[in-house]
Structures are given as C-alpha cells and as structure tokens.
C-alpha cells in the first residue's frame, strides 16, 4: 500500500465520520487536554498512522535461505546380488 505525503496532493480533501454523543464528548475532552482542535488532533493521528504503516512496509525482513538438495552418492554394496548405485537427497 502506498501513501502520498499530504503536501504532494493537489488541493485538500475532507474526511468525515460519525460519532455518538459519548464518543464526541471524549474526543473534545482529549482535544482540550492536549491543546489541539478536533481537526488538528485527527489530522495528526491520521498522518502518524500512515507514517507508521509506511515504516513497517519499508522494514526489510530477512528472507529465508533455501538450500539446494545435496546429492550424496553411497558406496556400492558388495554382495552376491547385483550392486545398485543409490543417491540420498537431503
């Protein structure tokens, strides 16, 4: 998923959601405690979340090492029956 930096967008877009009275009251209380307006707090939260998601996507995780199978030739059995070459795959 690719996010665009908000300065790269042409113009501004509006994002909205509906909250219950209780949820809105908590949001306004949070804004008052942090010194942000509702709009600034939501914008900051959204941009931080997008930044965190991009950081996680860019983290390089080690790729698993896949070993090619080894072919080991066993010595021929010496007995009265005919000997057969055998191979083991690991």
Secondary structure as UniProt FT lines:
FT   HELIX           6..8
FT   HELIX           21..34
FT   HELIX           38..58
FT   STRAND          71..73
FT   STRAND          87..89
//
